[in-house]
Amino acid sequence: MTINPAWFASGGVCAAGGLFAWGALAPASQLFGRTLRRVDDASRMAITFDDGPNPTVTPRILELFDRYNAKATFFLIGRNVRAFPGLAREIAERGHTIGNHTETHPSLTFLSAARIAEELERCDDAIMAATGKQPRWMRPPFGYRSPLLEGIVRGRGGAGVAMWNVAARDWRTQSPEPVIQRLRRARGGDIVLLHDGDHRVLEGKRGHVLAALEYWLPRWRGAEIQFANLDEAQLKTQAG
């Protein structure tokens, strides 16, 4: 049997492509640099929100968190901050951490370094104008990373790239019950991903997220879990 060297070459290309895809897309991957995935304290949970601020639900989430004396981290889209600067300011004034979720919510995987930097800078500018505070953490849209991303974030003085290890998969409109079920595995030490906004529209429907939190916050509190924003928590940057 004759071995065609092209078979090995094509196999290597496929393997490299698979490795790149895992590095770019898998929340647990550290291939493209260190990412934040857990809280180094089993008594604390970091609840995080993407794609806001959203006037249809973010104010109600803030009120709910006040009720339980809980803090969270909100990764905001720059164009949404520009639309609702007062709401971004209210998030900060209530003691929550605000992170950078880019200006327009693109997939960063194949963008140039200049374009990634522009997305981060414009979002930072919007948040600074609204709150007077510079974001320390950033989260890539869809969780999709570029090999360039960590270096750009840290080169701009950021603390790092924040991912998650528990996802509610709540980005589409749905009933609360599936979201409640997906959050059953959340424990102390976890970084939990939820969405208070919808990157496709300014005022997305997120009542299912609010209902799931109304169910879980008192139960987590009853289990003596404390809630920390990413600036308060002791953090782990390695996968796990």
PyMOL commands that set and color helices and strands:
alter all, ss='L'
color gray80, all
select helices_A, chain A and resi 5-25+58-67+78-83+85-93+113-131+141-143+149-155+176-185+207-222
alter helices_A, ss='H'
color red, helices_A
select strands_A, chain A and resi 35-36+38-39+44-52+73-76+97-100+137-138+160-162+166-167+191-195+226-227+235-236
alter strands_A, ss='S'
color yellow, strands_A
deselect
rebuild
show_as cartoon
